[in-house]
Amino acid sequence: MSYADNPYRAPLGDFAAMAAVDERTSFITRTYLHLAGAVTLFVALEAVLLQTAVPETMLNMLGRSQYSWLIVLGLFMVVSMIAGNWARSAVNPATQYMGLGLYVVAEAVIFLPLLYIAQQMDAMRGTNIIQSAAVATLGLFGLMTAAVFITRKDFSFLRTFLIFGSLAAMGFIVVAILFHIAIGPILIYAMIALACGYILYDTSNVLHHYRIGQHVAASLALFASLALLFWYILQLFMSRRD
């Protein structure tokens, strides 16, 4: 997500990369504080929801039809677009926060069945898949973030690759759902690589392409990439056999 995706035009010179050092530092700090807040909200929602009957109900609903997951993914994409537009609002800061909050809630809902299954696997195996996957995700996210901040490289050239990679992945996932094809380790590793590409892209946008005041939109983009990485690392850990 970059300024090219933004529906409004702020005055020239407001790019974080062109701003004064104190303004740029403040923008980056606020972006990552909002990211931390989004992650905290996500964890809190999952901790509460996993103690209810909601995950089992969702799994039962999803198991009734092969089209159920397609419907859920379609709804998630629609909600994501709405949340992104709200988060990029230049008019009302409250709308920006509503967008970020809506996206976090949507991610929490779509993650719930997978986390519930992982939780059940932990109970049977005596492992801690969720915690291990979370640590691995944060570690890899930290490495990608450090690479961008240290090199100061602009990874906006990845945009075309990420778009086509995402479309190809979505097409394969739809086919896998329709024809009951298991998602193998090759696709999981490919999706982890794609998520890392998004992290590089979104992090470099924070340094080079967002404008001062777009910290909510920037944090949403980073959270989306982090969630994508966690989704597939969690699946990777779940596929391992002890």
C-alpha positions in Angstrom: 0.0 0.0 0.0 1.6 3.3 -1.1 0.6 6.8 -1.9 -0.2 5.6 -5.4 -3.2 3.8 -3.8 -4.3 6.9 -1.8 -7.6 8.5 -2.8 -6.5 12.0 -1.8 -3.7 14.4 -2.5 -1.9 16.0 0.3 0.3 19.1 -0.2 3.6 18.5 -2.0 6.5 18.1 0.4 4.6 16.1 3.0 6.3 12.8 2.1 7.9 11.3 5.2 11.2 10.8 3.2 11.2 14.6 2.5 10.1 15.8 5.9 12.2 17.1 8.7 14.0 14.5 10.8 11.8 15.0 13.8 8.6 14.8 11.8 9.9 11.7 10.0 10.9 10.0 13.3 7.5 10.9 14.8 5.7 9.4 11.8 7.7 6.1 11.9 7.2 5.8 15.7 3.5 6.4 15.4 3.2 3.8 12.6 4.9 1.1 14.6 3.1 2.0 17.8 -0.2 1.6 15.9 1.1 -1.7 14.5 1.8 -2.9 18.0 -1.7 -1.8 19.1 -3.2 -3.7 16.1 -1.3 -6.9 17.0 -2.3 -6.5 20.7 -6.0 -6.2 19.7 -5.7 -9.2 17.4 -4.2 -11.3 20.2 -6.8 -10.2 22.7 -9.7 -11.0 20.4 -8.3 -14.4 19.6 -7.7 -15.2 23.3 -11.4 -14.3 24.1 -12.9 -16.0 21.0 -11.0 -19.2 21.5 -12.7 -19.6 24.9 -16.1 -19.6 23.3 -18.1 -22.0 21.0 -17.6 -19.7 18.0 -14.6 -21.6 16.5 -16.5 -24.9 16.5 -19.6 -23.2 15.0 -17.5 -21.7 12.3 -15.8 -25.0 11.5 -19.2 -26.7 11.3 -20.5 -24.0 8.9 -17.4 -24.1 6.8 -17.6 -27.9 6.5 -21.1 -27.9 5.1 -20.1 -26.8 1.6 -16.9 -26.6 -0.5 -18.0 -23.1 -1.4 -18.1 -21.9 2.3 -14.4 -20.9 2.4 -14.8 -19.1 -1.0 -17.6 -17.1 0.4 -15.6 -16.3 3.6 -12.6 -15.2 1.5 -14.8 -13.1 -0.7 -16.3 -11.3 2.2 -12.9 -10.8 3.8 -11.6 -9.2 0.6 -14.6 -6.8 0.5 -14.2 -5.9 4.2 -10.4 -5.4 3.6 -11.1 -2.9 0.8 -13.5 -1.0 2.9 -11.2 -1.0 5.9 -8.3 0.2 3.7 -10.3 3.0 2.2 -11.4 4.1 5.7 -7.8 3.9 7.0 -6.6 6.2 4.1 -9.3 8.8 4.8 -7.9 12.3 4.8 -11.0 13.9 6.3 -11.7 12.2 9.6 -9.1 10.6 11.9 -11.9 8.6 13.6 -12.7 6.9 10.2 -9.0 6.0 9.9 -9.1 4.2 13.2 -12.4 2.5 12.3 -10.7 1.2 9.2 -7.8 -0.2 11.2 -10.1 -1.7 13.8 -12.4 -3.3 11.2 -9.4 -4.9 9.5 -8.1 -6.3 12.7 -11.5 -7.8 13.6 -11.8 -9.3 10.1 -8.4 -10.9 10.5 -9.3 -12.3 13.9 -12.4 -13.9 12.5 -10.7 -15.5 9.5 -7.9 -16.8 11.7 -10.2 -18.3 14.3 -10.8 -21.7 12.7 -7.1 -22.2 11.9 -6.0 -21.2 15.5 -8.7 -23.5 17.0 -7.3 -26.5 15.0 -3.8 -25.6 16.0 -4.9 -25.4 19.6 -6.4 -28.9 19.4 -3.3 -30.2 17.8 -1.3 -28.8 20.7 -3.5 -30.5 23.2 -3.0 -33.9 21.5 0.7 -33.6 20.8 1.8 -31.7 23.9 3.3 -29.0 21.7 2.9 -25.2 21.4 2.4 -24.6 17.7 0.8 -21.2 18.0 3.5 -19.7 20.2 6.3 -21.2 18.1 4.8 -19.9 14.9 4.2 -16.5 16.4 7.9 -16.2 17.5 9.1 -17.3 14.1 6.8 -14.8 12.4 7.9 -11.9 14.6 11.6 -12.9 14.1 11.2 -13.0 10.3 9.3 -9.8 10.3 12.0 -8.2 12.4 14.7 -9.3 9.9 12.8 -8.0 6.9 12.2 -4.7 8.7 15.8 -4.4 9.7 17.0 -5.0 6.2 14.9 -2.1 4.9 15.9 0.3 7.7 19.6 -0.5 7.4 19.9 -0.4 3.6 17.2 2.4 3.1 16.5 0.7 -0.2 13.2 1.5 -2.0 11.5 -1.8 -2.7 8.6 -0.3 -4.6 9.8 -2.2 -7.7 8.4 -5.3 -6.1 4.8 -4.0 -6.7 4.3 -5.8 -10.0 5.7 -9.1 -8.8 3.6 -9.0 -5.6 0.4 -8.3 -7.6 0.9 -11.1 -10.0 2.2 -13.4 -7.3 -1.0 -12.7 -5.2 -3.3 -13.3 -8.2 -1.5 -16.6 -9.0 -1.7 -17.7 -5.4 -5.4 -16.7 -5.1 -6.2 -18.7 -8.3 -4.4 -21.8 -6.9 -6.2 -21.5 -3.6 -9.6 -21.3 -5.3 -8.8 -24.3 -7.4 -7.6 -26.2 -4.3 -10.8 -25.4 -2.5 -13.1 -26.4 -5.4 -11.3 -29.6 -6.2 -10.1 -30.6 -2.6 -6.4 -30.3 -3.4 -4.2 -30.2 -0.4 -1.9 -27.2 -0.1 1.6 -28.7 -0.1 4.8 -27.4 1.5 6.0 -25.9 -1.8 3.0 -23.5 -1.9 3.4 -22.7 1.8 7.0 -21.8 1.3 6.1 -19.7 -1.7 3.5 -17.9 0.2 5.9 -17.2 3.1 8.3 -15.7 0.5 5.4 -13.6 -0.9 4.6 -12.4 2.6 8.2 -11.4 3.1 8.1 -9.5 -0.2 5.1 -7.6 1.1 6.9 -6.7 4.3 9.9 -5.4 2.4 7.5 -3.4 0.1 5.3 -2.0 2.8 8.3 -1.2 5.1 10.1 0.7 2.3 6.8 2.6 1.6 6.9 3.8 5.2 10.3 5.3 4.6 9.8 6.6 1.1 6.2 6.8 -0.1 3.8 7.6 2.7 3.0 11.1 3.8 3.1 12.5 7.3 -0.2 11.8 8.8 -0.7 8.5 7.1 0.5 6.4 10.0 -2.8 4.6 10.4 -2.9 3.5 6.8 0.8 2.5 7.0 0.2 0.4 10.1 -2.7 -1.4 8.5 -0.5 -2.3 5.5 2.2 -3.7 7.8 -0.3 -5.6 9.9 -1.8 -7.2 6.7 1.6 -8.4 5.7 2.4 -9.6 9.2 -0.9 -11.5 9.3 -0.3 -13.1 5.9 3.2 -14.3 7.1 1.7 -15.7 10.3 -1.0 -17.5 8.5 1.4 -19.5 6.4 4.1 -20.0 9.0 1.4 -21.4 11.3 0.3 -23.8 8.6 3.9 -24.8 8.1 4.3 -25.6 11.8 1.0 -27.5 11.8 2.1 -29.6 8.9 5.2 -30.8 10.7 5.0 -34.3 12.3 6.6 -34.9 15.7 
